Amino acid sequence: MDKKKGIYDEIARVAYELYEKRGRAHGYELGDWLEAERIVMEKHERHAKEIEHEVDVIKKVKKGFRKTDKKGGRVYKD
């Protein structure tokens, strides 16, 4: 539940920033909220893809290089 509240709070903050950028003009609340949702969700999707990529890289490294010669610091494949 904390993650949902965090995302909700982030969307509310971004929507308020959009409202302020427009000079605090009223009548655009729904548009601001929807735009803020889009911005926040895209940010979180990019972050998730970056994490997924990092995990894939780590898995490939672990799969391809399993033993380390501690004396010479060389890495050998199994």
PDB file of N, CA, C and O in Angstrom:
ATOM      1  N   MET A   1       0.818  -1.194   0.000  1.00  0.00           N
ATOM      2  CA  MET A   1       0.000   0.000   0.000  1.00  0.00           C
ATOM      3  C   MET A   1       0.866   1.265   0.000  1.00  0.00           C
ATOM      4  O   MET A   1       0.461   2.280  -0.566  1.00  0.00           O
ATOM      5  N   ASP A   2       2.045   1.223   0.621  1.00  0.00           N
ATOM      6  CA  ASP A   2       2.916   2.392   0.686  1.00  0.00           C
ATOM      7  C   ASP A   2       3.379   2.830  -0.702  1.00  0.00           C
ATOM      8  O   ASP A   2       3.503   4.024  -0.972  1.00  0.00           O
ATOM      9  N   LYS A   3       3.634   1.855  -1.581  1.00  0.00           N
ATOM     10  CA  LYS A   3       4.082   2.191  -2.934  1.00  0.00           C
ATOM     11  C   LYS A   3       2.975   2.928  -3.691  1.00  0.00           C
ATOM     12  O   LYS A   3       3.240   3.902  -4.395  1.00  0.00           O
ATOM     13  N   LYS A   4       1.734   2.455  -3.540  1.00  0.00           N
ATOM     14  CA  LYS A   4       0.610   3.123  -4.198  1.00  0.00           C
ATOM     15  C   LYS A   4       0.458   4.552  -3.694  1.00  0.00           C
ATOM     16  O   LYS A   4       0.233   5.471  -4.481  1.00  0.00           O
ATOM     17  N   LYS A   5       0.581   4.739  -2.389  1.00  0.00           N
ATOM     18  CA  LYS A   5       0.471   6.080  -1.821  1.00  0.00           C
ATOM     19  C   LYS A   5       1.609   6.951  -2.324  1.00  0.00           C
ATOM     20  O   LYS A   5       1.415   8.132  -2.613  1.00  0.00           O
ATOM     21  N   GLY A   6       2.800   6.367  -2.427  1.00  0.00           N
ATOM     22  CA  GLY A   6       3.947   7.125  -2.927  1.00  0.00           C
ATOM     23  C   GLY A   6       3.737   7.591  -4.357  1.00  0.00           C
ATOM     24  O   GLY A   6       4.058   8.728  -4.700  1.00  0.00           O
ATOM     25  N   ILE A   7       3.199   6.715  -5.187  1.00  0.00           N
ATOM     26  CA  ILE A   7       2.933   7.080  -6.584  1.00  0.00           C
ATOM     27  C   ILE A   7       1.831   8.131  -6.647  1.00  0.00           C
ATOM     28  O   ILE A   7       1.934   9.096  -7.404  1.00  0.00           O
ATOM     29  N   TYR A   8       0.779   7.947  -5.853  1.00  0.00           N
ATOM     30  CA  TYR A   8      -0.312   8.924  -5.798  1.00  0.00           C
ATOM     31  C   TYR A   8       0.239  10.294  -5.399  1.00  0.00           C
ATOM     32  O   TYR A   8      -0.084  11.304  -6.024  1.00  0.00           O
ATOM     33  N   ASP A   9       1.069  10.324  -4.356  1.00  0.00           N
ATOM     34  CA  ASP A   9       1.650  11.585  -3.890  1.00  0.00           C
ATOM     35  C   ASP A   9       2.534  12.221  -4.957  1.00  0.00           C
ATOM     36  O   ASP A   9       2.544  13.441  -5.121  1.00  0.00           O
ATOM     37  N   GLU A  10       3.276  11.384  -5.683  1.00  0.00           N
ATOM     38  CA  GLU A  10       4.138  11.903  -6.745  1.00  0.00           C
ATOM     39  C   GLU A  10       3.299  12.499  -7.876  1.00  0.00           C
ATOM     40  O   GLU A  10       3.632  13.559  -8.407  1.00  0.00           O
ATOM     41  N   ILE A  11       2.222  11.824  -8.239  1.00  0.00           N
ATOM     42  CA  ILE A  11       1.325  12.341  -9.286  1.00  0.00           C
ATOM     43  C   ILE A  11       0.716  13.669  -8.837  1.00  0.00           C
ATOM     44  O   ILE A  11       0.638  14.618  -9.617  1.00  0.00           O
ATOM     45  N   ALA A  12       0.285  13.730  -7.576  1.00  0.00           N
ATOM     46  CA  ALA A  12      -0.309  14.965  -7.050  1.00  0.00           C
ATOM     47  C   ALA A  12       0.704  16.108  -7.090  1.00  0.00           C
ATOM     48  O   ALA A  12       0.353  17.236  -7.434  1.00  0.00           O
ATOM     49  N   ARG A  13       1.954  15.821  -6.743  1.00  0.00           N
ATOM     50  CA  ARG A  13       2.990  16.848  -6.756  1.00  0.00           C
ATOM     51  C   ARG A  13       3.239  17.354  -8.181  1.00  0.00           C
ATOM     52  O   ARG A  13       3.349  18.558  -8.411  1.00  0.00           O
ATOM     53  N   VAL A  14       3.326  16.417  -9.132  1.00  0.00           N
ATOM     54  CA  VAL A  14       3.569  16.806 -10.528  1.00  0.00           C
ATOM     55  C   VAL A  14       2.369  17.582 -11.075  1.00  0.00           C
ATOM     56  O   VAL A  14       2.548  18.565 -11.794  1.00  0.00           O
ATOM     57  N   ALA A  15       1.159  17.154 -10.746  1.00  0.00           N
ATOM     58  CA  ALA A  15      -0.044  17.872 -11.194  1.00  0.00           C
ATOM     59  C   ALA A  15      -0.040  19.295 -10.651  1.00  0.00           C
ATOM     60  O   ALA A  15      -0.398  20.233 -11.363  1.00  0.00           O
ATOM     61  N   TYR A  16       0.358  19.457  -9.407  1.00  0.00           N
ATOM     62  CA  TYR A  16       0.420  20.793  -8.817  1.00  0.00           C
ATOM     63  C   TYR A  16       1.490  21.638  -9.513  1.00  0.00           C
ATOM     64  O   TYR A  16       1.288  22.832  -9.735  1.00  0.00           O
ATOM     65  N   GLU A  17       2.616  21.029  -9.855  1.00  0.00           N
ATOM     66  CA  GLU A  17       3.664  21.757 -10.580  1.00  0.00           C
ATOM     67  C   GLU A  17       3.152  22.222 -11.943  1.00  0.00           C
ATOM     68  O   GLU A  17       3.461  23.332 -12.375  1.00  0.00           O
ATOM     69  N   LEU A  18       2.368  21.375 -12.622  1.00  0.00           N
ATOM     70  CA  LEU A  18       1.789  21.769 -13.908  1.00  0.00           C
ATOM     71  C   LEU A  18       0.825  22.944 -13.721  1.00  0.00           C
ATOM     72  O   LEU A  18       0.804  23.876 -14.525  1.00  0.00           O
ATOM     73  N   TYR A  19       0.041  22.887 -12.666  1.00  0.00           N
ATOM     74  CA  TYR A  19      -0.903  23.958 -12.328  1.00  0.00           C
ATOM     75  C   TYR A  19      -0.138  25.271 -12.092  1.00  0.00           C
ATOM     76  O   TYR A  19      -0.546  26.328 -12.574  1.00  0.00           O
ATOM     77  N   GLU A  20       0.947  25.194 -11.363  1.00  0.00           N
ATOM     78  CA  GLU A  20       1.737  26.399 -11.093  1.00  0.00           C
ATOM     79  C   GLU A  20       2.394  26.944 -12.358  1.00  0.00           C
ATOM     80  O   GLU A  20       2.455  28.157 -12.559  1.00  0.00           O
ATOM     81  N   LYS A  21       2.890  26.039 -13.216  1.00  0.00           N
ATOM     82  CA  LYS A  21       3.530  26.476 -14.464  1.00  0.00           C
ATOM     83  C   LYS A  21       2.549  27.235 -15.357  1.00  0.00           C
ATOM     84  O   LYS A  21       2.952  28.123 -16.108  1.00  0.00           O
ATOM     85  N   ARG A  22       1.288  26.893 -15.280  1.00  0.00           N
ATOM     86  CA  ARG A  22       0.270  27.538 -16.084  1.00  0.00           C
ATOM     87  C   ARG A  22      -0.167  28.865 -15.452  1.00  0.00           C
ATOM     88  O   ARG A  22      -1.054  29.535 -15.981  1.00  0.00           O
ATOM     89  N   GLY A  23       0.433  29.239 -14.353  1.00  0.00           N
ATOM     90  CA  GLY A  23       0.057  30.491 -13.698  1.00  0.00           C
ATOM     91  C   GLY A  23      -1.137  30.327 -12.780  1.00  0.00           C
ATOM     92  O   GLY A  23      -1.875  31.278 -12.523  1.00  0.00           O
ATOM     93  N   ARG A  24      -1.320  29.104 -12.284  1.00  0.00           N
ATOM     94  CA  ARG A  24      -2.404  28.768 -11.346  1.00  0.00           C
ATOM     95  C   ARG A  24      -3.796  29.008 -11.930  1.00  0.00           C
ATOM     96  O   ARG A  24      -4.739  29.360 -11.221  1.00  0.00           O
ATOM     97  N   ALA A  25      -3.892  28.809 -13.239  1.00  0.00           N
ATOM     98  CA  ALA A  25      -5.187  28.950 -13.913  1.00  0.00           C
ATOM     99  C   ALA A  25      -6.069  27.760 -13.565  1.00  0.00           C
ATOM    100  O   ALA A  25      -5.622  26.615 -13.627  1.00  0.00           O
ATOM    101  N   HIS A  26      -7.294  28.019 -13.205  1.00  0.00           N
ATOM    102  CA  HIS A  26      -8.240  26.965 -12.834  1.00  0.00           C
ATOM    103  C   HIS A  26      -8.942  26.399 -14.068  1.00  0.00           C
ATOM    104  O   HIS A  26      -8.948  27.013 -15.135  1.00  0.00           O
ATOM    105  N   GLY A  27      -9.529  25.223 -13.899  1.00  0.00           N
ATOM    106  CA  GLY A  27     -10.283  24.602 -14.976  1.00  0.00           C
ATOM    107  C   GLY A  27      -9.521  23.529 -15.728  1.00  0.00           C
ATOM    108  O   GLY A  27     -10.047  22.956 -16.681  1.00  0.00           O
ATOM    109  N   TYR A  28      -8.296  23.246 -15.321  1.00  0.00           N
ATOM    110  CA  TYR A  28      -7.470  22.258 -16.011  1.00  0.00           C
ATOM    111  C   TYR A  28      -7.070  21.102 -15.094  1.00  0.00           C
ATOM    112  O   TYR A  28      -6.117  20.376 -15.378  1.00  0.00           O
ATOM    113  N   GLU A  29      -7.797  20.939 -14.007  1.00  0.00           N
ATOM    114  CA  GLU A  29      -7.422  19.951 -12.994  1.00  0.00           C
ATOM    115  C   GLU A  29      -7.309  18.541 -13.563  1.00  0.00           C
ATOM    116  O   GLU A  29      -6.321  17.849 -13.322  1.00  0.00           O
ATOM    117  N   LEU A  30      -8.316  18.118 -14.314  1.00  0.00           N
ATOM    118  CA  LEU A  30      -8.303  16.767 -14.877  1.00  0.00           C
ATOM    119  C   LEU A  30      -7.150  16.602 -15.865  1.00  0.00           C
ATOM    120  O   LEU A  30      -6.441  15.596 -15.835  1.00  0.00           O
ATOM    121  N   GLY A  31      -6.968  17.573 -16.723  1.00  0.00           N
ATOM    122  CA  GLY A  31      -5.873  17.521 -17.690  1.00  0.00           C
ATOM    123  C   GLY A  31      -4.514  17.475 -17.002  1.00  0.00           C
ATOM    124  O   GLY A  31      -3.621  16.731 -17.409  1.00  0.00           O
ATOM    125  N   ASP A  32      -4.373  18.285 -15.951  1.00  0.00           N
ATOM    126  CA  ASP A  32      -3.115  18.277 -15.195  1.00  0.00           C
ATOM    127  C   ASP A  32      -2.891  16.911 -14.557  1.00  0.00           C
ATOM    128  O   ASP A  32      -1.781  16.379 -14.585  1.00  0.00           O
ATOM    129  N   TRP A  33      -3.944  16.350 -13.987  1.00  0.00           N
ATOM    130  CA  TRP A  33      -3.810  15.051 -13.312  1.00  0.00           C
ATOM    131  C   TRP A  33      -3.418  13.962 -14.319  1.00  0.00           C
ATOM    132  O   TRP A  33      -2.522  13.160 -14.059  1.00  0.00           O
ATOM    133  N   LEU A  34      -4.098  13.946 -15.462  1.00  0.00           N
ATOM    134  CA  LEU A  34      -3.807  12.926 -16.467  1.00  0.00           C
ATOM    135  C   LEU A  34      -2.391  13.082 -17.026  1.00  0.00           C
ATOM    136  O   LEU A  34      -1.693  12.092 -17.248  1.00  0.00           O
ATOM    137  N   GLU A  35      -1.977  14.314 -17.248  1.00  0.00           N
ATOM    138  CA  GLU A  35      -0.614  14.554 -17.731  1.00  0.00           C
ATOM    139  C   GLU A  35       0.404  14.145 -16.667  1.00  0.00           C
ATOM    140  O   GLU A  35       1.441  13.568 -16.992  1.00  0.00           O
ATOM    141  N   ALA A  36       0.117  14.438 -15.419  1.00  0.00           N
ATOM    142  CA  ALA A  36       1.006  14.046 -14.324  1.00  0.00           C
ATOM    143  C   ALA A  36       1.094  12.521 -14.224  1.00  0.00           C
ATOM    144  O   ALA A  36       2.176  11.978 -14.002  1.00  0.00           O
ATOM    145  N   GLU A  37      -0.035  11.828 -14.387  1.00  0.00           N
ATOM    146  CA  GLU A  37      -0.016  10.358 -14.383  1.00  0.00           C
ATOM    147  C   GLU A  37       0.892   9.834 -15.481  1.00  0.00           C
ATOM    148  O   GLU A  37       1.690   8.923 -15.259  1.00  0.00           O
ATOM    149  N   ARG A  38       0.765  10.415 -16.667  1.00  0.00           N
ATOM    150  CA  ARG A  38       1.585   9.980 -17.802  1.00  0.00           C
ATOM    151  C   ARG A  38       3.072  10.193 -17.501  1.00  0.00           C
ATOM    152  O   ARG A  38       3.890   9.303 -17.734  1.00  0.00           O
ATOM    153  N   ILE A  39       3.407  11.354 -16.993  1.00  0.00           N
ATOM    154  CA  ILE A  39       4.798  11.682 -16.684  1.00  0.00           C
ATOM    155  C   ILE A  39       5.364  10.726 -15.648  1.00  0.00           C
ATOM    156  O   ILE A  39       6.451  10.179 -15.829  1.00  0.00           O
ATOM    157  N   VAL A  40       4.632  10.527 -14.570  1.00  0.00           N
ATOM    158  CA  VAL A  40       5.119   9.686 -13.469  1.00  0.00           C
ATOM    159  C   VAL A  40       5.230   8.232 -13.907  1.00  0.00           C
ATOM    160  O   VAL A  40       6.224   7.571 -13.606  1.00  0.00           O
ATOM    161  N   MET A  41       4.225   7.727 -14.612  1.00  0.00           N
ATOM    162  CA  MET A  41       4.254   6.326 -15.022  1.00  0.00           C
ATOM    163  C   MET A  41       5.377   6.072 -16.027  1.00  0.00           C
ATOM    164  O   MET A  41       6.031   5.031 -15.968  1.00  0.00           O
ATOM    165  N   GLU A  42       5.608   7.006 -16.945  1.00  0.00           N
ATOM    166  CA  GLU A  42       6.718   6.844 -17.890  1.00  0.00           C
ATOM    167  C   GLU A  42       8.051   6.827 -17.152  1.00  0.00           C
ATOM    168  O   GLU A  42       8.944   6.054 -17.498  1.00  0.00           O
ATOM    169  N   LYS A  43       8.185   7.666 -16.147  1.00  0.00           N
ATOM    170  CA  LYS A  43       9.415   7.704 -15.351  1.00  0.00           C
ATOM    171  C   LYS A  43       9.639   6.364 -14.663  1.00  0.00           C
ATOM    172  O   LYS A  43      10.750   5.834 -14.669  1.00  0.00           O
ATOM    173  N   HIS A  44       8.580   5.818 -14.069  1.00  0.00           N
ATOM    174  CA  HIS A  44       8.701   4.545 -13.365  1.00  0.00           C
ATOM    175  C   HIS A  44       8.959   3.390 -14.337  1.00  0.00           C
ATOM    176  O   HIS A  44       9.696   2.460 -14.010  1.00  0.00           O
ATOM    177  N   GLU A  45       8.359   3.445 -15.524  1.00  0.00           N
ATOM    178  CA  GLU A  45       8.613   2.413 -16.531  1.00  0.00           C
ATOM    179  C   GLU A  45      10.070   2.455 -16.990  1.00  0.00           C
ATOM    180  O   GLU A  45      10.705   1.411 -17.136  1.00  0.00           O
ATOM    181  N   ARG A  46      10.603   3.665 -17.219  1.00  0.00           N
ATOM    182  CA  ARG A  46      12.019   3.790 -17.613  1.00  0.00           C
ATOM    183  C   ARG A  46      12.918   3.235 -16.531  1.00  0.00           C
ATOM    184  O   ARG A  46      13.877   2.521 -16.821  1.00  0.00           O
ATOM    185  N   HIS A  47      12.616   3.558 -15.287  1.00  0.00           N
ATOM    186  CA  HIS A  47      13.420   3.068 -14.176  1.00  0.00           C
ATOM    187  C   HIS A  47      13.365   1.538 -14.102  1.00  0.00           C
ATOM    188  O   HIS A  47      14.392   0.889 -13.903  1.00  0.00           O
ATOM    189  N   ALA A  48      12.171   0.966 -14.263  1.00  0.00           N
ATOM    190  CA  ALA A  48      12.024  -0.494 -14.215  1.00  0.00           C
ATOM    191  C   ALA A  48      12.823  -1.148 -15.346  1.00  0.00           C
ATOM    192  O   ALA A  48      13.444  -2.190 -15.136  1.00  0.00           O
ATOM    193  N   LYS A  49      12.816  -0.549 -16.537  1.00  0.00           N
ATOM    194  CA  LYS A  49      13.583  -1.100 -17.658  1.00  0.00           C
ATOM    195  C   LYS A  49      15.082  -1.012 -17.403  1.00  0.00           C
ATOM    196  O   LYS A  49      15.832  -1.917 -17.770  1.00  0.00           O
ATOM    197  N   GLU A  50      15.521   0.076 -16.777  1.00  0.00           N
ATOM    198  CA  GLU A  50      16.938   0.209 -16.446  1.00  0.00           C
ATOM    199  C   GLU A  50      17.361  -0.868 -15.447  1.00  0.00           C
ATOM    200  O   GLU A  50      18.422  -1.475 -15.593  1.00  0.00           O
ATOM    201  N   ILE A  51      16.535  -1.098 -14.440  1.00  0.00           N
ATOM    202  CA  ILE A  51      16.820  -2.130 -13.440  1.00  0.00           C
ATOM    203  C   ILE A  51      16.838  -3.503 -14.100  1.00  0.00           C
ATOM    204  O   ILE A  51      17.724  -4.315 -13.831  1.00  0.00           O
ATOM    205  N   GLU A  52      15.856  -3.762 -14.965  1.00  0.00           N
ATOM    206  CA  GLU A  52      15.779  -5.045 -15.670  1.00  0.00           C
ATOM    207  C   GLU A  52      17.041  -5.265 -16.511  1.00  0.00           C
ATOM    208  O   GLU A  52      17.585  -6.369 -16.547  1.00  0.00           O
ATOM    209  N   HIS A  53      17.497  -4.214 -17.180  1.00  0.00           N
ATOM    210  CA  HIS A  53      18.714  -4.313 -17.989  1.00  0.00           C
ATOM    211  C   HIS A  53      19.919  -4.628 -17.105  1.00  0.00           C
ATOM    212  O   HIS A  53      20.737  -5.480 -17.452  1.00  0.00           O
ATOM    213  N   GLU A  54      20.031  -3.952 -15.974  1.00  0.00           N
ATOM    214  CA  GLU A  54      21.146  -4.207 -15.059  1.00  0.00           C
ATOM    215  C   GLU A  54      21.129  -5.642 -14.557  1.00  0.00           C
ATOM    216  O   GLU A  54      22.179  -6.275 -14.453  1.00  0.00           O
ATOM    217  N   VAL A  55      19.948  -6.162 -14.245  1.00  0.00           N
ATOM    218  CA  VAL A  55      19.831  -7.540 -13.779  1.00  0.00           C
ATOM    219  C   VAL A  55      20.259  -8.498 -14.882  1.00  0.00           C
ATOM    220  O   VAL A  55      20.964  -9.471 -14.616  1.00  0.00           O
ATOM    221  N   ASP A  56      19.839  -8.234 -16.121  1.00  0.00           N
ATOM    222  CA  ASP A  56      20.241  -9.084 -17.253  1.00  0.00           C
ATOM    223  C   ASP A  56      21.757  -9.096 -17.423  1.00  0.00           C
ATOM    224  O   ASP A  56      22.344 -10.149 -17.671  1.00  0.00           O
ATOM    225  N   VAL A  57      22.389  -7.942 -17.293  1.00  0.00           N
ATOM    226  CA  VAL A  57      23.840  -7.853 -17.422  1.00  0.00           C
ATOM    227  C   VAL A  57      24.512  -8.668 -16.322  1.00  0.00           C
ATOM    228  O   VAL A  57      25.458  -9.410 -16.587  1.00  0.00           O
ATOM    229  N   ILE A  58      24.033  -8.534 -15.107  1.00  0.00           N
ATOM    230  CA  ILE A  58      24.608  -9.285 -13.983  1.00  0.00           C
ATOM    231  C   ILE A  58      24.453 -10.783 -14.206  1.00  0.00           C
ATOM    232  O   ILE A  58      25.384 -11.548 -13.954  1.00  0.00           O
ATOM    233  N   LYS A  59      23.277 -11.210 -14.680  1.00  0.00           N
ATOM    234  CA  LYS A  59      23.053 -12.640 -14.947  1.00  0.00           C
ATOM    235  C   LYS A  59      24.008 -13.149 -16.016  1.00  0.00           C
ATOM    236  O   LYS A  59      24.553 -14.246 -15.888  1.00  0.00           O
ATOM    237  N   LYS A  60      24.217 -12.362 -17.073  1.00  0.00           N
ATOM    238  CA  LYS A  60      25.122 -12.777 -18.145  1.00  0.00           C
ATOM    239  C   LYS A  60      26.552 -12.886 -17.631  1.00  0.00           C
ATOM    240  O   LYS A  60      27.271 -13.824 -17.975  1.00  0.00           O
ATOM    241  N   VAL A  61      26.954 -11.945 -16.823  1.00  0.00           N
ATOM    242  CA  VAL A  61      28.305 -11.974 -16.276  1.00  0.00           C
ATOM    243  C   VAL A  61      28.473 -13.195 -15.384  1.00  0.00           C
ATOM    244  O   VAL A  61      29.475 -13.903 -15.483  1.00  0.00           O
ATOM    245  N   LYS A  62      27.504 -13.447 -14.515  1.00  0.00           N
ATOM    246  CA  LYS A  62      27.595 -14.597 -13.617  1.00  0.00           C
ATOM    247  C   LYS A  62      27.582 -15.907 -14.396  1.00  0.00           C
ATOM    248  O   LYS A  62      28.264 -16.862 -14.025  1.00  0.00           O
ATOM    249  N   LYS A  63      26.814 -15.952 -15.462  1.00  0.00           N
ATOM    250  CA  LYS A  63      26.722 -17.172 -16.257  1.00  0.00           C
ATOM    251  C   LYS A  63      28.019 -17.437 -17.016  1.00  0.00           C
ATOM    252  O   LYS A  63      28.469 -18.579 -17.109  1.00  0.00           O
ATOM    253  N   GLY A  64      28.615 -16.380 -17.555  1.00  0.00           N
ATOM    254  CA  GLY A  64      29.807 -16.542 -18.387  1.00  0.00           C
ATOM    255  C   GLY A  64      31.108 -16.616 -17.623  1.00  0.00           C
ATOM    256  O   GLY A  64      32.084 -17.168 -18.132  1.00  0.00           O
ATOM    257  N   PHE A  65      31.153 -16.085 -16.435  1.00  0.00           N
ATOM    258  CA  PHE A  65      32.387 -16.033 -15.661  1.00  0.00           C
ATOM    259  C   PHE A  65      32.094 -16.501 -14.240  1.00  0.00           C
ATOM    260  O   PHE A  65      31.505 -15.781 -13.435  1.00  0.00           O
ATOM    261  N   ARG A  66      32.524 -17.729 -13.958  1.00  0.00           N
ATOM    262  CA  ARG A  66      32.161 -18.301 -12.669  1.00  0.00           C
ATOM    263  C   ARG A  66      33.312 -18.421 -11.683  1.00  0.00           C
ATOM    264  O   ARG A  66      33.091 -18.325 -10.476  1.00  0.00           O
ATOM    265  N   LYS A  67      34.529 -18.627 -12.158  1.00  0.00           N
ATOM    266  CA  LYS A  67      35.652 -18.829 -11.248  1.00  0.00           C
ATOM    267  C   LYS A  67      36.634 -17.678 -11.354  1.00  0.00           C
ATOM    268  O   LYS A  67      36.872 -17.155 -12.442  1.00  0.00           O
ATOM    269  N   THR A  68      37.194 -17.291 -10.244  1.00  0.00           N
ATOM    270  CA  THR A  68      38.200 -16.247 -10.221  1.00  0.00           C
ATOM    271  C   THR A  68      39.469 -16.800  -9.600  1.00  0.00           C
ATOM    272  O   THR A  68      39.438 -17.408  -8.530  1.00  0.00           O
ATOM    273  N   ASP A  69      40.581 -16.585 -10.277  1.00  0.00           N
ATOM    274  CA  ASP A  69      41.886 -16.948  -9.732  1.00  0.00           C
ATOM    275  C   ASP A  69      42.293 -15.806  -8.810  1.00  0.00           C
ATOM    276  O   ASP A  69      42.617 -14.713  -9.275  1.00  0.00           O
ATOM    277  N   LYS A  70      42.278 -16.055  -7.525  1.00  0.00           N
ATOM    278  CA  LYS A  70      42.507 -14.981  -6.562  1.00  0.00           C
ATOM    279  C   LYS A  70      43.929 -14.429  -6.606  1.00  0.00           C
ATOM    280  O   LYS A  70      44.147 -13.273  -6.243  1.00  0.00           O
ATOM    281  N   LYS A  71      44.892 -15.223  -7.039  1.00  0.00           N
ATOM    282  CA  LYS A  71      46.271 -14.740  -7.084  1.00  0.00           C
ATOM    283  C   LYS A  71      46.472 -13.730  -8.200  1.00  0.00           C
ATOM    284  O   LYS A  71      46.998 -12.639  -7.981  1.00  0.00           O
ATOM    285  N   GLY A  72      46.052 -14.103  -9.387  1.00  0.00           N
ATOM    286  CA  GLY A  72      46.282 -13.229 -10.537  1.00  0.00           C
ATOM    287  C   GLY A  72      45.114 -12.315 -10.842  1.00  0.00           C
ATOM    288  O   GLY A  72      45.236 -11.410 -11.668  1.00  0.00           O
ATOM    289  N   GLY A  73      43.980 -12.536 -10.189  1.00  0.00           N
ATOM    290  CA  GLY A  73      42.812 -11.714 -10.436  1.00  0.00           C
ATOM    291  C   GLY A  73      42.137 -11.998 -11.756  1.00  0.00           C
ATOM    292  O   GLY A  73      41.278 -11.234 -12.196  1.00  0.00           O
ATOM    293  N   ARG A  74      42.525 -13.107 -12.402  1.00  0.00           N
ATOM    294  CA  ARG A  74      41.922 -13.451 -13.697  1.00  0.00           C
ATOM    295  C   ARG A  74      40.584 -14.140 -13.483  1.00  0.00           C
ATOM    296  O   ARG A  74      40.343 -14.790 -12.466  1.00  0.00           O
ATOM    297  N   VAL A  75      39.735 -13.973 -14.469  1.00  0.00           N
ATOM    298  CA  VAL A  75      38.421 -14.614 -14.424  1.00  0.00           C
ATOM    299  C   VAL A  75      38.389 -15.660 -15.527  1.00  0.00           C
ATOM    300  O   VAL A  75      38.727 -15.383 -16.677  1.00  0.00           O
ATOM    301  N   TYR A  76      37.975 -16.870 -15.156  1.00  0.00           N
ATOM    302  CA  TYR A  76      37.917 -17.995 -16.096  1.00  0.00           C
ATOM    303  C   TYR A  76      36.494 -18.484 -16.257  1.00  0.00           C
ATOM    304  O   TYR A  76      35.692 -18.446 -15.324  1.00  0.00           O
ATOM    305  N   LYS A  77      36.198 -18.950 -17.473  1.00  0.00           N
ATOM    306  CA  LYS A  77      34.924 -19.629 -17.710  1.00  0.00           C
ATOM    307  C   LYS A  77      35.008 -21.031 -17.199  1.00  0.00           C
ATOM    308  O   LYS A  77      36.083 -21.631 -17.196  1.00  0.00           O
ATOM    309  N   ASP A  78      33.866 -21.582 -16.753  1.00  0.00           N
ATOM    310  CA  ASP A  78      33.801 -22.995 -16.353  1.00  0.00           C
ATOM    311  C   ASP A  78      33.896 -23.876 -17.577  1.00  0.00           C
ATOM    312  O   ASP A  78      33.861 -25.101 -17.460  1.00  0.00           O
TER     313      ASP A  78
END
